[in-house]
Structure formats: C-alpha cells, structure tokens
Amino acid sequence: MPSSTTIRICDPFGKFLVETAEFLEAGNNPGLRYVLSCGNVGAMTVTLPPEYNPLLLKDGRIHIMRSVNGGPAQREGGSCFLIRRWDYADDYTTITAVHVNDLMRRRHILYEPSLGYGSLSGPCDNVIKEFFRSNAGATVGVLTRAFSTVTSANNVVQTDLSAYVSVQADVSAAPSVFSTYVPWLNMLEAIQETADYSTNAGTWLAAEIVAPTETTLEFQTFTSQRGADRRSATGNGLLFTSKRGNLENAILTVNAIDEITFAQALGAVSTQQDRYTGLAIDTTRMAESPFGRVETIVDSSTAPNDATLTNDSQSAVTAGRPAIHAVADLVETDQCVRGIDFDYGDYLTVEVQGIQYDMRLNIMEVTVSASGDRTVARFEFNA
C-alpha cells in the first residue's frame, strides 16, 4: 500500500515555516533518515536544497508527516525533532535533528539534599513526572535549584519550560518505588532508572515528550506498551514472520553475557560497620548450567532493615535476565500496513526460528530515498 512522507519545518516556538518532500540524494546522508527509540533520544537527518538554509534555525522543530494510501498525514510516532547540526555544501545542506526527548537529557537534578530535595517515593510514573516538573516544569524550586555555595544564590533562568511543554496528569499506573535518591543525576538517567525499576517490578514503563500538535509538546508516561496491544493472543493481533511475508532478514539475538542470577542488596550501616542486607535468587535460570550462579551487589544506600532490600535485590535479578531482541526488515502486505494495522510502539508477536515471542516495536529506523522506503525494526522482548 503506497505511502508518502514530508517534513514540516517550524521555528523553535512551533510556528510553521515550510513543508517539503524535496529530499536530495547527495552527500553522506542522502534523502531522509530517522530513528525512533521509545524512551530514548532518537535522531533524524535530511538533505535539502540550500534555499531552505534561512529556515533551518537552532532548535527549529521538524515534524515527519506520513500519509498511507492517500489518507490524512499523521505525525510519525507523535514525534518532534529539534535541529542541532548543519553540514553546508555548495549545492545542498544536511541537517541533523534530535528527538525532543533530548530536553530530558539537557537537565540534571540540581538540588542540594540539605535544601529539601533528597528522594522521591510513590508510583513510578508519578515520580518520573515530578522529576520533569521540578527540573523543567511548573514546580521548579526557584530558590533552591542550581544553588551556589560560593555566592549563596541560585539560578533558574530558562529552567521552567511549562509554557512550551505541558505534563500529563498523574495516573498512578505503575508500581511504587519506596525511595529513589537522585540529586546530581542527569534527569534522563533518573527517569530511565525509575522506568527500569517499574519494568523489573512487573509493569513496563517509559516516558517521552510527544507532539500532540505542531505547536504543543507534552511530557507523557506509557505503561504496558507505548502503542496498541496487537499480540496474536489477543485474537485481533498480528504475527510477524517470514512465512507471512511481512518480515525479512530477521536475526534473533539472545544475550546472556551480563546475566545475573543472585543479588545481595546493601542498606544502612547496622552495628560495627556491618550493613543491613537483602537477597534474591533465580534458581530456574541458575539450574540451566553448573556455572549458573552469577552474583552482583546492589547499593541500597541508607535503606533500613525491611523489604526494601529484598525488592532491590529482586529488581537486580530480574534486570539480569538474558536480553532477547529481534532485528528485521518490515515488509508491508495488504493485511499488514504500518500506520493502519500496526505502528511504532505496538506490542506484537514475532516468530523467528519457529519460536514465537511477544515483543514491543520500540526502535524503528526509516530511510526515505529515491529507491523507495525501508523500515528496519528492532523488536524487544520482556518476559
């Protein structure tokens, strides 16, 4: 089924400037290429005629618009990209733009614990939103964030982005974290660590900044999957397999190099410099080999002698499962059209080597060139 792709270029405030599909086959990055990666900072490159140069502003917004079978164009993955690099040649310009998730990476948790910001607790999705609100949103500590002990003053110039990025309301859809200590961490790192905690506790969680419209951005969290549940077990799902013609060049990778089967968490100091400890073990995976005991230590900081230590240990063991993912070329058929039957972020069933896995389409690399469109998908498995 035919599709068409354009880009809409806006200024940093979201004001529309121009729409084009004039992607040049020139330079080191011909045409249009982009990567969407759920919860991470994707990127795009596009090569354009130099006439567009005056419109290619720093942090200018680019929206990739895709129409399927003549239907209304949709913003690819709800994404927005911010221009950050320019490669100028005489007869073309290649720009590189990063996904607006990069706004999470551009901030750190700049609060002194002694000034009232040490750790957060509660449902993981709510905690993640508070990270953003307090470091880039409406609840920024105007007297305490980015404090200098040298000058006894702080600086919050341009910190509050709430006029440009709204925050989805709390929904308490993820497991609770007892306490997460975050001062000085990069905000994206703190968000991803909290999302990993939720996933290891049984609820897949991710956070992204999406573009509901051309001029608006919203910080959102997603549980279970970013898109729709289209697993074959639902009765209305899809099966991706070479036998059905919708998957080519598939490679399934099972990576147990960093496997963990036993974890011990270290908490607060008890007596004589001993520390409170907890542990967790996966005897099933351990029994798969005579060398199956693979240990790790988890620093639980000042955690007391309670279930926190057991939970932290279990999270480390769960996170230490062998990583399973499949990389393949997506092939559209009459019954399997991206944008209609499935899309980025969906929970799908993939068959490789005769084995079916329920996987999320969390990473997608798309190339639009004169020779046609190509989509390489990375499906991620989470037991």
SVG drawing of the C-alpha trace seen along z (x, -y; Angstrom):
<svg xmlns="http://www.w3.org/2000/svg" viewBox="-10 -36 43 64">
<polyline fill="none" stroke="black" stroke-width="0.4" points="0.0,0.0 1.6,-3.3 2.7,-5.9 4.2,-9.4 6.4,-11.3 7.0,-15.0 8.6,-17.2 7.1,-20.3 9.7,-22.8 8.8,-25.2 10.7,-27.7 11.7,-26.9 8.3,-28.1 6.3,-25.8 5.4,-28.5 5.1,-26.7 7.6,-27.8 7.5,-25.3 6.6,-21.8 8.7,-19.8 9.5,-16.4 12.5,-17.7 15.0,-15.3 18.2,-15.4 20.2,-12.3 23.5,-14.0 26.3,-13.9 27.0,-11.4 23.3,-11.2 21.2,-11.3 17.4,-11.5 15.6,-11.4 16.6,-9.1 15.3,-8.9 15.3,-6.6 12.6,-6.4 13.6,-4.8 11.0,-4.6 12.1,-6.4 15.4,-7.4 16.7,-10.3 16.2,-9.4 17.5,-11.4 17.0,-12.3 19.0,-13.6 17.6,-15.2 19.4,-16.7 17.8,-19.7 18.4,-22.4 20.4,-25.3 17.4,-27.6 16.0,-26.3 19.0,-27.5 17.4,-30.6 14.6,-28.5 16.8,-25.9 17.0,-27.5 18.7,-26.3 16.2,-24.1 13.8,-24.6 11.1,-21.9 10.8,-19.3 7.7,-17.1 7.8,-14.0 4.4,-13.6 3.4,-10.2 0.3,-9.5 -0.8,-6.0 -2.9,-5.3 -3.8,-8.9 -5.2,-9.3 -4.6,-12.3 -0.9,-12.7 0.0,-11.7 2.9,-12.8 5.3,-9.8 5.3,-8.4 3.9,-11.6 7.5,-12.8 9.2,-16.2 12.8,-16.8 15.0,-19.8 17.7,-21.0 21.1,-20.8 23.6,-20.3 24.2,-21.8 26.5,-20.5 26.7,-23.0 27.8,-22.3 27.6,-24.4 24.5,-22.7 22.9,-21.0 22.6,-21.2 22.3,-18.2 20.8,-18.9 20.7,-16.6 17.9,-16.9 17.5,-15.1 14.2,-13.9 12.6,-16.3 13.2,-13.7 16.6,-15.4 15.0,-18.0 15.2,-15.4 18.9,-14.9 19.6,-18.6 18.7,-18.8 20.2,-17.4 18.7,-17.1 20.4,-20.2 19.2,-20.2 21.2,-20.0 19.6,-17.3 20.1,-19.6 17.8,-22.1 14.9,-19.8 15.2,-17.6 16.7,-14.2 14.5,-11.3 11.0,-10.7 8.6,-7.9 5.3,-6.7 4.1,-5.2 7.0,-5.2 5.1,-7.0 4.2,-9.8 7.7,-10.1 9.0,-10.4 6.6,-13.3 7.7,-15.0 11.3,-14.8 10.3,-16.8 8.1,-19.2 10.7,-20.1 13.6,-20.4 11.9,-21.7 8.4,-22.5 6.0,-24.4 7.3,-23.1 10.9,-24.2 12.5,-25.3 13.0,-28.9 15.1,-29.5 16.8,-26.1 17.6,-24.6 21.1,-25.2 22.4,-26.8 25.9,-28.1 27.6,-27.9 30.1,-30.4 27.6,-33.2 24.8,-31.9 22.4,-32.3 20.9,-30.2 20.0,-30.5 16.8,-29.3 17.0,-31.3 15.0,-29.4 14.5,-26.4 10.7,-26.4 9.5,-25.1 5.9,-24.7 4.9,-27.4 6.2,-25.1 6.0,-21.5 2.9,-20.5 2.9,-17.5 0.3,-14.7 -1.7,-14.4 -0.6,-11.7 -2.4,-8.4 -0.6,-6.1 -0.4,-3.3 3.0,-1.8 4.4,0.0 5.5,-2.2 9.2,-2.9 9.9,-3.2 12.7,-5.8 14.8,-6.9 17.8,-9.1 18.5,-11.3 20.5,-14.5 23.0,-15.4 21.9,-12.7 21.2,-13.5 17.4,-13.8 17.0,-11.4 19.2,-8.9 17.0,-9.3 13.8,-8.8 15.2,-5.7 16.4,-4.2 12.9,-4.6 11.3,-3.2 13.6,-0.2 12.6,0.3 8.9,0.4 9.6,2.8 11.6,5.1 8.7,5.0 6.3,6.2 5.0,3.2 6.7,2.0 7.1,-1.8 8.6,-4.5 8.5,-8.3 8.5,-10.5 7.8,-14.0 5.3,-13.9 3.9,-16.5 0.0,-16.4 0.0,-19.3 2.5,-21.3 2.8,-24.0 2.4,-21.9 4.5,-19.4 3.6,-17.2 5.6,-15.0 3.8,-11.6 4.4,-8.2 3.3,-4.9 2.6,-1.6 2.4,1.9 3.4,0.6 3.8,-2.7 1.2,-2.0 -1.5,0.7 -1.6,4.3 -1.6,6.3 -0.2,9.6 -1.6,12.6 -3.0,14.0 -5.5,11.1 -7.4,12.5 -7.1,9.3 -3.3,9.3 -0.6,9.7 2.1,12.3 5.3,11.1 7.1,14.0 8.9,14.5 6.3,17.2 3.7,14.4 5.8,12.1 5.9,9.3 9.3,9.9 12.7,10.3 16.3,10.7 15.3,11.4 18.0,12.0 17.1,13.1 19.7,12.4 19.7,14.0 22.4,12.4 23.3,13.9 26.7,12.3 25.5,9.8 23.1,12.3 22.6,12.1 21.0,14.9 21.9,13.8 21.9,10.3 22.6,9.0 21.5,5.5 23.5,3.5 21.5,1.0 22.2,-1.2 25.0,-0.6 23.8,1.5 26.4,2.2 30.3,2.2 30.1,1.0 28.1,4.0 25.2,3.2 21.7,4.4 21.4,6.9 18.8,8.5 19.0,11.1 17.2,12.6 17.9,15.6 16.6,17.1 17.1,20.9 15.4,21.8 18.0,19.8 20.8,20.8 20.0,24.5 20.5,24.2 24.2,24.6 26.6,25.8 28.2,22.3 24.8,20.6 25.3,18.7 26.3,15.1 26.3,12.6 26.0,8.9 25.9,6.3 23.2,3.6 24.0,0.5 20.7,-0.4 22.3,-3.4 20.6,-4.0 17.7,-1.6 16.5,-0.2 16.3,3.5 13.0,4.1 11.5,5.4 13.2,2.6 16.4,4.6 14.6,7.7 12.9,5.7 16.1,4.0 17.8,7.4 14.9,8.9 15.0,5.9 18.6,6.6 18.0,10.3 15.0,9.5 17.1,6.9 19.8,9.6 17.7,11.8 19.2,12.6 18.4,9.9 16.3,11.0 15.6,8.9 14.9,9.4 16.1,7.0 14.4,7.3 13.2,5.5 9.5,4.7 7.6,5.6 4.1,4.2 1.5,6.5 -2.2,5.9 -3.1,7.2 -0.1,5.7 0.3,1.9 2.2,-0.3 0.0,-3.2 -3.2,-1.2 -2.7,2.4 0.2,1.7 2.6,-1.1 5.6,-2.2 5.4,-1.3 2.9,1.6 3.0,4.9 3.3,7.6 4.1,11.2 7.2,12.1 8.2,15.6 11.9,16.4 13.3,19.9 9.9,21.3 9.6,19.7 7.0,17.0 7.8,14.1 5.6,11.2 7.7,8.2 7.4,4.4 8.3,2.4 10.3,-0.1 13.0,-1.0 12.4,-1.8 14.9,-3.1 13.3,-4.5 15.1,-5.6 13.2,-7.5 15.2,-7.8 14.7,-7.7 15.0,-3.9 12.0,-3.7 11.3,-3.4 12.9,-0.9 12.0,-0.3 14.3,1.7 12.6,2.7 14.1,3.7 11.5,5.8 12.3,6.0 11.2,8.9 10.3,8.7 9.1,11.8"/>
</svg>
